[in-house]
Amino acid sequence: MKLAAVPQIAGQAEGEVLKLARPISFWGGVDPKTGRISDPRHPDHDRELAGRILVLPGMIGSSSSSYIMLELMAIGRAPAALVLAEPDAILGLGVVVAREMAWGSIPVLILPREQQRSLETGTRVRIGEDGSIEVPNLKCQPAV
C-alpha cells in the first residue's frame, strides 16, 4: 500500500523506519558526530538515525537543528529521509545547504500524525519522488 505524503524537499529513499515516540530537538538531542539520539530523557535515547527513514511526530525548537542536520549529512550519518507531521523549515534548511555543498540530499516529507500511525519502527519502506511512501503489508490505505 502507499501513503501520500507532501514533499517539502523531493527525493527518493529506501530504508528502515525509525518512528520517534516523542518530538525532539536536534540541537542537544542528537549527537552530530555519531548520529545517535543523545538526549537521555528521550524514550528513543541512543537509537541511530543514519540511513533510517526518520518519522518525527514533532520538533522542539532551536534554529541550530539545521546545523546538526548539516553536520550529519556532511559525515554520512544523516537519516535517509525525514517524515514530519507538519512543515519545518529548520531541518529542511540543513538539507538544502548540504545539497548546495554537494554533500547529498534527502527527501523531507509532510505526513500528518494520523497517517504516521501506519509507519512502524523496523518496517522497510520506499519513498518516491512524488512523496509516495510504499509500505509493505499495509492492509488499507488511510484517508488523505
DSSP file (Angstrom, degrees, kcal/mol; ACC not computed):
  #  RESIDUE AA STRUCTURE BP1 BP2  ACC     N-H-->O    O-->H-N    N-H-->O    O-->H-N    TCO  KAPPA ALPHA  PHI   PSI    X-CA   Y-CA   Z-CA
    1    1 A M              0   0    0      0, 0.0   134,-3.3     0, 0.0     2,-0.4   0.000 360.0 360.0 360.0 160.6    0.0    0.0    0.0
    2    2 A K  E     -A  134   0A   0    132,-0.2     2,-0.4   136,-0.1   132,-0.2  -0.948 360.0-152.5-123.6 142.1    1.0    3.6   -0.4
    3    3 A L  E     -A  133   0A   0    130,-2.3   130,-2.4    -2,-0.4     2,-0.9  -0.867  20.3-133.8-102.8 144.6    0.7    6.7    1.8
    4    4 A A  E     +A  132   0A   0     -2,-0.4     2,-0.2   128,-0.2   128,-0.2  -0.829  31.0 175.4-104.8  98.0    0.5   10.0    0.0
    5    5 A A        -     0   0    0    126,-1.6   106,-0.2    -2,-0.9    78,-0.0  -0.575  32.6-116.8 -93.5 162.2    2.9   12.5    1.8
    6    6 A V  E     -D  110   0B   0    104,-2.5   104,-2.7    -2,-0.2     2,-0.4  -0.895  28.9-128.6-100.4 120.9    3.6   16.0    0.6
    7    7 A P  E     +D  109   0B   0      0, 0.0   102,-0.3     0, 0.0     3,-0.2  -0.555  28.9 175.7 -73.1 124.3    7.2   16.6   -0.4
    8    8 A Q  E    S+     0   0B   0    100,-3.3     2,-0.4    -2,-0.4   101,-0.2   0.784  92.6  13.7 -86.6 -38.0    8.8   19.6    1.3
    9    9 A I  E    S-D  108   0B   0     99,-2.1    99,-2.3    -3,-0.1    -1,-0.4  -0.948  94.9-135.5-134.3 114.3   12.0   18.5   -0.4
   10   10 A A        +     0   0    0     -2,-0.4     2,-0.3    -3,-0.2   119,-0.1  -0.276  45.0 116.2 -71.6 154.6   11.5   15.9   -3.1
   11   11 A G        -     0   0    0    117,-0.3     2,-0.3   118,-0.2   120,-0.3  -0.909  54.1 -97.5 165.7 173.3   13.7   12.9   -3.5
   12   12 A Q        +     0   0    0     -2,-0.3     2,-0.3   117,-0.1   116,-0.2  -0.875  39.6 159.0-115.4 148.8   13.8    9.1   -3.4
   13   13 A A  E     -B  127   0A   0    114,-1.5   114,-3.6    -2,-0.3     2,-0.3  -0.983  19.9-162.0-159.9 161.0   14.9    6.9   -0.5
   14   14 A E  E     +B  126   0A   0     -2,-0.3     2,-0.3   112,-0.2   112,-0.2  -0.985  35.4 102.4-146.7 140.1   14.5    3.4    0.9
   15   15 A G  E     -B  125   0A   0    110,-2.2   110,-2.9    -2,-0.3     2,-0.3  -0.987  64.3 -52.4 170.4-175.7   15.2    2.1    4.3
   16   16 A E  E     -B  124   0A   0     35,-0.4    37,-2.5    -2,-0.3   108,-0.2  -0.675  54.8-116.7 -87.8 136.7   14.0    1.0    7.7
   17   17 A V  E     -e   53   0B   0    106,-2.8   105,-2.7   103,-0.3     2,-0.4  -0.497  22.6-171.1 -73.8 137.6   11.6    3.2    9.6
   18   18 A L  E     -e   54   0B   0     35,-2.3    37,-2.3   103,-0.2     2,-0.7  -0.920  11.5-169.0-123.5 104.1   12.6    4.8   13.0
   19   19 A K  E     -e   55   0B   0     -2,-0.4   102,-0.2    35,-0.2    37,-0.2  -0.839  16.9-135.4 -98.4 115.6    9.5    6.3   14.4
   20   20 A L        -     0   0    0     35,-2.5     4,-0.0    -2,-0.7    -2,-0.0  -0.433   1.6-143.2 -73.7 142.9   10.2    8.5   17.4
   21   21 A A  S    S+     0   0    0     -2,-0.1    -1,-0.1     1,-0.1    35,-0.0   0.758  82.8  15.6 -74.4 -26.2    8.0    8.2   20.4
   22   22 A R  S    S-     0   0    0     36,-0.1    36,-0.2     1,-0.0    -1,-0.1  -0.951  92.5 -84.1-143.2 160.0    8.1   11.9   21.2
   23   23 A P        -     0   0    0      0, 0.0     2,-0.3     0, 0.0    36,-0.2  -0.200  48.7-162.0 -57.9 159.9    9.2   15.2   19.5
   24   24 A I  B     -h   59   0C   0     34,-1.2    36,-1.9    18,-0.1     2,-0.5  -0.981  22.0-133.4-145.5 153.6   12.9   16.0   19.6
   25   25 A S     >  -     0   0    0     -2,-0.3     4,-0.6    34,-0.2    14,-0.1  -0.957  12.3-152.9-103.6 126.2   15.3   18.9   19.2
   26   26 A F  H  > S+     0   0    0     -2,-0.5     4,-1.9    35,-0.3     2,-0.9   0.872  83.6  79.7 -65.3 -34.1   18.2   18.0   17.1
   27   27 A W  H  4 S-     0   0    0     34,-0.3    38,-0.1     1,-0.3     4,-0.1  -0.649 121.0  -5.4 -75.5 108.4   20.2   20.7   19.0
   28   28 A G  H  4 S+     0   0    0     -2,-0.9    -1,-0.3     2,-0.5    -2,-0.2   0.267 131.0  71.1  90.1 -11.6   21.1   18.9   22.2
   29   29 A G  H  < S+     0   0    0     -4,-0.6     9,-1.7    -3,-0.4    10,-1.3   0.609  95.4  46.2-110.2 -16.8   19.0   15.8   21.3
   30   30 A V  B  < S-I   37   0D   0     -4,-1.9    -2,-0.5     7,-0.3     7,-0.2  -0.995  79.1-128.1-130.5 130.7   21.1   14.3   18.5
   31   31 A D     >  -     0   0    0      5,-2.9     4,-2.7    -2,-0.4     5,-0.4  -0.670  14.3-154.2 -77.4 117.3   24.9   13.8   18.6
   32   32 A P  T  4 S+     0   0    0      0, 0.0    -1,-0.1     0, 0.0    43,-0.1   0.606  91.6  50.8 -71.4  -9.6   26.3   15.4   15.4
   33   33 A K  T  4 S+     0   0    0      3,-0.1    -2,-0.0     1,-0.0    -3,-0.0   0.767 124.4  22.6 -94.6 -29.9   29.3   13.1   15.4
   34   34 A T  T  4 S-     0   0    0     -3,-0.4    16,-0.2     2,-0.2    15,-0.1   0.658  91.3-128.9-111.1 -21.7   27.5    9.7   15.8
   35   35 A G     <  +     0   0    0     -4,-2.7    14,-3.1     1,-0.3    15,-0.5   0.759  64.7 131.2  74.5  24.3   24.0   10.4   14.5
   36   36 A R  B    S-J   48   0E   0     -5,-0.4    -5,-2.9    12,-0.2     2,-0.6  -0.790  70.7-100.9-107.8 153.0   22.5    8.9   17.7
   37   37 A I  B     -I   30   0D   0     10,-2.2     9,-3.2     7,-0.3    -7,-0.3  -0.626  41.1-179.7 -71.7 117.9   19.8   10.3   19.9
   38   38 A S        +     0   0    0     -9,-1.7    -8,-0.2    -2,-0.6    -1,-0.2   0.564  44.2 106.5-102.0 -11.4   21.9   11.8   22.8
   39   39 A D    >   -     0   0    0    -10,-1.3     3,-1.6     1,-0.2     6,-0.1  -0.598  56.8-156.8 -72.9 111.6   19.1   13.2   25.0
   40   40 A P  T 3  S+     0   0    0      0, 0.0    -1,-0.2     0, 0.0     5,-0.1   0.683  90.1  58.0 -66.4 -15.4   19.0   10.7   27.9
   41   41 A R  T 3  S+     0   0    0      3,-0.1    -2,-0.1    -3,-0.0    -3,-0.0   0.605  84.1  97.8 -86.9 -12.5   15.4   11.8   28.7
   42   42 A H  S X  S-     0   0    0     -3,-1.6     3,-2.0     1,-0.1   -18,-0.1  -0.588  77.4-132.7 -79.9 136.6   14.1   10.9   25.2
   43   43 A P  T 3  S+     0   0    0      0, 0.0    -1,-0.1     0, 0.0    -2,-0.0   0.734 107.8  52.1 -60.6 -21.3   12.4    7.4   25.0
   44   44 A D  T >  S+     0   0    0     -5,-0.1     3,-2.1   -22,-0.1    -7,-0.3   0.088  81.5 159.9-101.3  23.5   14.5    6.6   21.9
   45   45 A H  T <   +     0   0    0     -3,-2.0    -7,-0.2     1,-0.3     3,-0.1  -0.142  65.7  12.3 -48.4 135.0   17.8    7.5   23.6
   46   46 A D  T 3  S+     0   0    0     -9,-3.2    -1,-0.3     1,-0.3     2,-0.2   0.447  88.7 140.7  74.8   5.0   20.8    6.0   21.8
   47   47 A R    <   -     0   0    0     -3,-2.1   -10,-2.2   -10,-0.1     2,-0.4  -0.553  53.2-120.4 -74.2 143.9   18.9    5.0   18.7
   48   48 A E  B     -J   36   0E   0    -12,-0.2   -12,-0.2    -2,-0.2   -13,-0.1  -0.706  22.5-170.7 -90.4 134.4   20.9    5.5   15.5
   49   49 A L    >   +     0   0    0    -14,-3.1     3,-2.3    -2,-0.4    31,-0.3   0.731  46.9 117.5 -92.2 -26.4   19.4    7.8   12.8
   50   50 A A  T 3  S-     0   0    0    -15,-0.5    28,-0.1     1,-0.3     3,-0.1  -0.157  90.5  -3.8 -54.2 126.0   21.9    7.1   10.0
   51   51 A G  T 3  S+     0   0    0     27,-2.4   -35,-0.4     1,-0.2    -1,-0.3   0.445 104.6 124.6  75.6   0.1   20.2    5.5    6.9
   52   52 A R  S <  S-     0   0    0     -3,-2.3    28,-2.2   -37,-0.1    29,-1.4  -0.553  70.8-119.0 -91.4 155.6   16.8    5.4    8.6
   53   53 A I  E     -ef  17  81B   0    -37,-2.5   -35,-2.3    27,-0.2     2,-0.6  -0.844  40.7-149.0 -87.7 100.9   13.5    6.8    7.4
   54   54 A L  E     -ef  18  82B   0     27,-2.5    29,-3.0    -2,-1.1     2,-0.6  -0.657  11.8-163.0 -85.8 116.2   13.1    9.1   10.4
   55   55 A V  E     -ef  19  83B   0    -37,-2.3   -35,-2.5    -2,-0.6    29,-0.2  -0.882   8.5-167.6-101.9 117.1    9.4    9.6   11.3
   56   56 A L  E     - f   0  84B   0     27,-2.9    29,-1.1    -2,-0.6     3,-0.1  -0.916  20.9-163.6-112.5 120.6    9.0   12.6   13.6
   57   57 A P  S    S-     0   0    0      0, 0.0     2,-0.3     0, 0.0    56,-0.1   0.682  78.0 -30.0 -72.3 -15.7    5.7   13.4   15.4
   58   58 A G        -     0   0    0    -36,-0.2   -34,-1.2    27,-0.1     2,-0.3  -0.942  60.1-114.0 175.3 167.0    7.0   16.9   16.0
   59   59 A M  B     -h   24   0C   0     -2,-0.3     2,-0.6   -36,-0.2   -34,-0.2  -0.877  16.2-139.3-117.9 152.3   10.1   19.1   16.5
   60   60 A I        -     0   0    0    -36,-1.9   -34,-0.2    -2,-0.3    -2,-0.0  -0.966  42.9 -95.9-112.7 116.1   11.2   21.0   19.5
   61   61 A G        +     0   0    0     -2,-0.6   -34,-0.3   -36,-0.1    -1,-0.3   0.643  65.0 119.4   6.0-163.0   12.6   24.5   18.6
   62   62 A S    >   -     0   0    0    -37,-0.1     3,-1.7     2,-0.1     4,-0.2   0.861  47.7-143.0  76.9 110.8   16.1   25.6   18.1
   63   63 A S  T >  S+     0   0    0      1,-0.3     3,-1.0     2,-0.1     4,-0.4   0.633  96.6  76.7 -67.6 -13.1   17.2   27.0   14.8
   64   64 A S  T 3> S+     0   0    0      1,-0.2     4,-1.6     2,-0.2     3,-0.5   0.591  70.3  84.7 -74.3  -9.6   20.5   25.3   15.5
   65   65 A S  H <> S+     0   0    0     -3,-1.7     4,-2.3     1,-0.2    -1,-0.2   0.837  82.7  60.1 -60.6 -31.5   18.9   22.0   14.5
   66   66 A S  H <> S+     0   0    0     -3,-1.0     4,-2.4     1,-0.2    -1,-0.2   0.878 102.4  52.6 -64.1 -35.5   19.6   22.8   10.8
   67   67 A Y  H  > S+     0   0    0     -3,-0.5     4,-2.6    -4,-0.4    -1,-0.2   0.910 108.2  49.9 -64.1 -42.3   23.3   22.9   11.7
   68   68 A I  H  X S+     0   0    0     -4,-1.6     4,-2.5     2,-0.2    -2,-0.2   0.923 111.2  48.9 -63.5 -43.4   23.1   19.4   13.3
   69   69 A M  H  X S+     0   0    0     -4,-2.3     4,-2.3     2,-0.2    -2,-0.2   0.919 111.0  50.9 -61.2 -43.2   21.3   18.1   10.2
   70   70 A L  H  X S+     0   0    0     -4,-2.4     4,-2.3     1,-0.2    -2,-0.2   0.923 110.6  48.6 -59.6 -45.8   24.1   19.7    8.0
   71   71 A E  H  X S+     0   0    0     -4,-2.6     4,-1.6     2,-0.2     6,-0.2   0.911 110.2  51.4 -61.3 -43.6   26.8   18.1   10.1
   72   72 A L  H  <>S+     0   0    0     -4,-2.5     5,-2.9     1,-0.2     6,-0.8   0.898 111.9  46.9 -61.6 -40.5   25.1   14.7    9.9
   73   73 A M  H ><5S+     0   0    0     -4,-2.3     3,-0.7     4,-0.2    -1,-0.2   0.876 107.9  56.6 -69.3 -36.5   24.9   14.9    6.1
   74   74 A A  H 3<5S+     0   0    0     -4,-2.3    -1,-0.2     1,-0.2    -2,-0.2   0.840 115.1  36.9 -63.8 -33.7   28.5   16.1    5.8
   75   75 A I  T 3<5S-     0   0    0     -4,-1.6    -1,-0.2   -43,-0.1    -2,-0.2   0.352 114.4-110.5-103.1   5.9   29.8   12.9    7.6
   76   76 A G  T < 5S+     0   0    0     -3,-0.7    -3,-0.2    -4,-0.4    -4,-0.1   0.777  87.7 112.9  75.0  26.0   27.3   10.5    6.1
   77   77 A R      < +     0   0    0     -5,-2.9    -4,-0.2    -6,-0.2   -28,-0.2   0.194  44.5 116.8-112.8  14.1   25.4    9.9    9.4
   78   78 A A  S    S-     0   0    0     -6,-0.8   -27,-2.4   -28,-0.1   -26,-0.1  -0.354  73.4 -94.8 -79.7 160.2   22.0   11.5    8.4
   79   79 A P        -     0   0    0      0, 0.0   -26,-0.2     0, 0.0   -29,-0.2  -0.298  29.8-121.7 -62.6 160.2   18.7    9.8    8.1
   80   80 A A  S    S-     0   0    0    -28,-2.2     2,-0.3   -31,-0.3   -27,-0.2   0.762  90.7  -8.5 -74.6 -25.7   17.8    8.5    4.6
   81   81 A A  E     -f   53   0B   0    -29,-1.4   -27,-2.5    25,-0.2     2,-0.4  -0.973  63.5-129.7-164.1 158.2   14.6   10.7    4.7
   82   82 A L  E     -fg  54 108B   0     25,-2.4    27,-3.1    -2,-0.3     2,-0.6  -0.973  13.4-168.5-116.3 131.4   12.6   12.8    7.1
   83   83 A V  E     -fg  55 109B   0    -29,-3.0   -27,-2.9    -2,-0.4     2,-0.3  -0.937  17.3-171.9-120.0 105.8    8.9   12.3    7.5
   84   84 A L  E     -fg  56 110B   0     25,-3.3    27,-3.3    -2,-0.6   -29,-0.0  -0.686  30.4-138.8-101.5 149.2    7.5   15.2    9.5
   85   85 A A  S    S+     0   0    0    -29,-1.1    28,-0.2    -2,-0.3    -1,-0.1   0.782  92.5   8.7 -74.3 -27.1    4.0   15.7   10.9
   86   86 A E  S    S-     0   0    0     23,-0.1    -1,-0.2    26,-0.1    25,-0.1  -0.978 100.5 -73.8-148.9 157.7    4.0   19.3    9.9
   87   87 A P        -     0   0    0      0, 0.0     2,-0.4     0, 0.0    -2,-0.0  -0.201  43.8-175.0 -56.2 140.9    6.3   21.5    7.8
   88   88 A D     >  -     0   0    0      1,-0.1     4,-1.3   -30,-0.0     5,-0.1  -0.906  14.1-171.8-141.4 108.7    9.6   22.5    9.5
   89   89 A A  H  > S+     0   0    0     -2,-0.4     4,-1.9     1,-0.2     5,-0.1   0.745  79.9  66.7 -72.3 -23.2   11.8   25.0    7.7
   90   90 A I  H  > S+     0   0    0      2,-0.2     4,-1.2     1,-0.2    -1,-0.2   0.966 105.9  36.6 -68.0 -54.4   14.7   24.5   10.2
   91   91 A L  H  > S+     0   0    0      1,-0.2     4,-1.5     2,-0.2     3,-0.3   0.912 116.3  55.6 -64.4 -40.6   15.6   20.8    9.4
   92   92 A G  H  X S+     0   0    0     -4,-1.3     4,-2.6     1,-0.2    -1,-0.2   0.850 100.3  59.8 -59.3 -35.3   14.9   21.4    5.7
   93   93 A L  H  X S+     0   0    0     -4,-1.9     4,-2.6     1,-0.2    -1,-0.2   0.908 102.9  51.6 -60.8 -41.9   17.4   24.3    5.7
   94   94 A G  H  X S+     0   0    0     -4,-1.2     4,-2.1    -3,-0.3    -1,-0.2   0.891 110.8  48.5 -60.3 -39.9   20.1   21.9    6.8
   95   95 A V  H  X S+     0   0    0     -4,-1.5     4,-2.3     2,-0.2    -2,-0.2   0.917 111.5  49.2 -66.4 -44.0   19.2   19.6    3.9
   96   96 A V  H  X S+     0   0    0     -4,-2.6     4,-2.3     2,-0.2    -2,-0.2   0.916 111.9  47.9 -63.5 -43.7   19.1   22.4    1.4
   97   97 A V  H  X S+     0   0    0     -4,-2.6     4,-1.8     2,-0.2    -1,-0.2   0.916 110.9  51.5 -64.4 -42.1   22.6   23.7    2.5
   98   98 A A  H  <>S+     0   0    0     -4,-2.1     5,-3.1    -5,-0.2     6,-0.4   0.907 109.5  50.5 -60.3 -41.1   24.0   20.2    2.4
   99   99 A R  H ><5S+     0   0    0     -4,-2.3     3,-1.4     1,-0.2     5,-0.3   0.916 109.7  50.1 -62.6 -42.9   22.7   19.8   -1.2
  100  100 A E  H 3<5S+     0   0    0     -4,-2.3    -1,-0.2     1,-0.3    -2,-0.2   0.805 109.0  52.0 -65.4 -29.2   24.3   23.2   -2.2
  101  101 A M  T 3<5S-     0   0    0     -4,-1.8    -1,-0.3    -5,-0.2    -2,-0.2   0.416 117.9-116.0 -84.5   1.2   27.6   22.0   -0.7
  102  102 A A  T < 5S+     0   0    0     -3,-1.4    -3,-0.2    -4,-0.2    -2,-0.1   0.828  79.0 128.6  64.7  35.1   27.3   18.8   -2.8
  103  103 A W  S   <S-     0   0    0     -5,-3.1    -4,-0.2     1,-0.4   -27,-0.1   0.185  75.8 -96.4-100.4  14.0   27.0   16.6    0.3
  104  104 A G        -     0   0    0     -6,-0.4    -1,-0.4    -5,-0.3     2,-0.3  -0.354  35.1-111.9 100.3 177.9   23.9   14.9   -0.9
  105  105 A S        -     0   0    0     -2,-0.1    -9,-0.1    -3,-0.1   -10,-0.0  -0.985  17.1-159.2-149.1 153.6   20.2   15.4   -0.3
  106  106 A I        -     0   0    0     -2,-0.3   -25,-0.2   -95,-0.1     2,-0.1  -0.967  30.6-100.9-132.5 151.7   17.4   13.6    1.4
  107  107 A P        -     0   0    0      0, 0.0   -25,-2.4     0, 0.0     2,-0.5  -0.458  27.2-160.6 -69.8 143.6   13.7   13.7    0.9
  108  108 A V  E     -Dg   9  82B   0    -99,-2.3  -100,-3.3   -27,-0.2   -99,-2.1  -0.983  17.8-176.1-124.4 117.0   11.7   15.7    3.5
  109  109 A L  E     -Dg   7  83B   0    -27,-3.1   -25,-3.3    -2,-0.5     2,-0.6  -0.819  23.7-137.9-117.8 152.1    8.0   14.8    3.6
  110  110 A I  E     +Dg   6  84B   0   -104,-2.7  -104,-2.5    -2,-0.3   -25,-0.2  -0.950  29.9 162.9-108.6 122.4    5.0   16.0    5.4
  111  111 A L        -     0   0    0    -27,-3.3     5,-0.1    -2,-0.6  -106,-0.1  -0.940  38.2-119.0-139.5 113.1    2.7   13.3    6.7
  112  112 A P    >>  -     0   0    0      0, 0.0     4,-1.9     0, 0.0     3,-1.0  -0.078  27.5-109.7 -53.7 151.8    0.1   14.1    9.4
  113  113 A R  H 3> S+     0   0    0      1,-0.3     4,-1.0     2,-0.2   -27,-0.0   0.842 117.0  60.2 -50.8 -40.3    0.3   12.3   12.7
  114  114 A E  H 34 S+     0   0    0      1,-0.2     3,-0.4     2,-0.2    -1,-0.3   0.896 111.1  40.5 -58.9 -39.1   -2.9   10.3   11.9
  115  115 A Q  H X4 S+     0   0    0     -3,-1.0     3,-1.6     1,-0.2    -1,-0.2   0.755 102.7  69.0 -81.7 -24.8   -1.2    8.8    8.8
  116  116 A Q  H >< S+     0   0    0     -4,-1.9     3,-2.2     1,-0.3    -1,-0.2   0.752  81.8  78.0 -62.3 -21.9    2.1    8.3   10.6
  117  117 A R  T 3< S+     0   0    0     -4,-1.0    -1,-0.3    -3,-0.4    -2,-0.2   0.765  84.0  63.3 -58.9 -24.4    0.4    5.6   12.6
  118  118 A S  T <  S+     0   0    0     -3,-1.6     2,-0.6    -4,-0.1    -1,-0.3   0.601  90.0  79.9 -75.9 -10.8    0.8    3.3    9.6
  119  119 A L    <   -     0   0    0     -3,-2.2     2,-0.4    -4,-0.2    16,-0.0  -0.874  63.7-173.6-103.5 122.1    4.6    3.5    9.9
  120  120 A E    >   -     0   0    0     -2,-0.6     3,-2.2  -102,-0.0  -103,-0.3  -0.902  33.8 -96.4-117.7 143.3    6.2    1.3   12.5
  121  121 A T  T 3  S+     0   0    0     -2,-0.4  -103,-0.2     1,-0.3     3,-0.1  -0.280 111.1  25.8 -53.2 133.4    9.8    1.1   13.6
  122  122 A G  T 3  S+     0   0    0   -105,-2.7     2,-0.3     1,-0.3    -1,-0.3   0.162  88.2 125.5  96.5 -17.9   11.6   -1.6   11.8
  123  123 A T    <   -     0   0    0     -3,-2.2  -106,-2.8  -106,-0.1     2,-0.5  -0.561  59.1-131.9 -74.6 136.1    9.3   -1.6    8.7
  124  124 A R  E     +B   16   0A   0     -2,-0.3     2,-0.3  -108,-0.2  -108,-0.2  -0.791  33.8 176.5 -90.1 127.8   11.2   -1.2    5.4
  125  125 A V  E     -B   15   0A   0   -110,-2.9  -110,-2.2    -2,-0.5     2,-0.4  -0.858  24.2-140.1-129.4 163.1    9.7    1.4    3.2
  126  126 A R  E     -BC  14 134A   0      8,-1.4     8,-3.1    -2,-0.3     2,-0.5  -0.992  12.9-152.4-125.6 132.2   10.4    3.1   -0.2
  127  127 A I  E     -BC  13 133A   0   -114,-3.6  -114,-1.5    -2,-0.4     6,-0.2  -0.899  11.3-150.1-107.0 130.1    9.8    6.8   -0.8
  128  128 A G    >   -     0   0    0      4,-2.7     3,-2.3    -2,-0.5  -117,-0.3  -0.571  29.5-108.1 -95.1 161.2    9.1    8.0   -4.3
  129  129 A E  T 3  S+     0   0    0      1,-0.3  -118,-0.2    -2,-0.2    -1,-0.1   0.780 119.3  58.8 -55.0 -30.0    9.9   11.4   -5.9
  130  130 A D  T 3  S-     0   0    0   -120,-0.1    -1,-0.3  -124,-0.0  -118,-0.1   0.421 124.4-100.6 -83.6   1.3    6.2   12.3   -5.7
  131  131 A G  S <  S+     0   0    0     -3,-2.3  -126,-1.6     1,-0.3    -2,-0.1   0.417  73.5 147.0  94.1  -1.0    6.1   11.8   -1.9
  132  132 A S  E     -A    4   0A   0   -128,-0.2    -4,-2.7  -130,-0.1     2,-0.5  -0.430  35.5-154.2 -69.4 143.7    4.5    8.4   -2.0
  133  133 A I  E     -AC   3 127A   0   -130,-2.4  -130,-2.3    -6,-0.2     2,-0.6  -0.958   6.2-149.5-120.5 110.3    5.6    6.0    0.8
  134  134 A E  E     -AC   2 126A   0     -8,-3.1    -8,-1.4    -2,-0.5  -132,-0.2  -0.704  15.4-173.0 -82.5 121.6    5.3    2.4   -0.1
  135  135 A V    >   -     0   0    0   -134,-3.3     3,-1.2    -2,-0.6   -10,-0.1  -0.959  19.1-133.1-118.1 114.1    4.5    0.4    3.0
  136  136 A P  T 3  S+     0   0    0      0, 0.0     3,-0.1     0, 0.0   -12,-0.0  -0.372  85.3   9.1 -66.7 144.3    4.5   -3.4    2.6
  137  137 A N  T 3  S+     0   0    0      1,-0.2     2,-0.6     2,-0.1     3,-0.1   0.635  79.3 155.2  64.5  17.4    1.6   -5.3    4.1
  138  138 A L    <   -     0   0    0     -3,-1.2    -1,-0.2     1,-0.2    -3,-0.1  -0.684  33.8-152.4 -75.4 121.6   -0.4   -2.2    4.9
  139  139 A K        +     0   0    0     -2,-0.6     2,-0.3     1,-0.1    -1,-0.2   0.862  68.8  11.7 -69.6 -40.1   -4.0   -3.6    4.9
  140  140 A C  S    S-     0   0    0     -3,-0.1    -1,-0.1  -139,-0.0     0, 0.0  -0.982  77.0-111.6-141.0 151.6   -5.9   -0.4    4.0
  141  141 A Q        -     0   0    0     -2,-0.3  -138,-0.1    -3,-0.1     3,-0.1  -0.715  37.2-127.1 -84.7 122.5   -5.0    3.0    2.6
  142  142 A P        -     0   0    0      0, 0.0   -27,-0.1     0, 0.0    -1,-0.0  -0.275  33.9 -90.8 -65.2 154.1   -5.6    5.7    5.2
  143  143 A A              0   0    0      1,-0.1   -28,-0.0  -140,-0.1  -140,-0.0  -0.360 360.0 360.0 -63.0 144.2   -7.7    8.7    4.2
  144  144 A V              0   0    0     -3,-0.1    -1,-0.1  -141,-0.0   -29,-0.0   0.383 360.0 360.0-105.6 360.0   -5.7   11.6    2.7
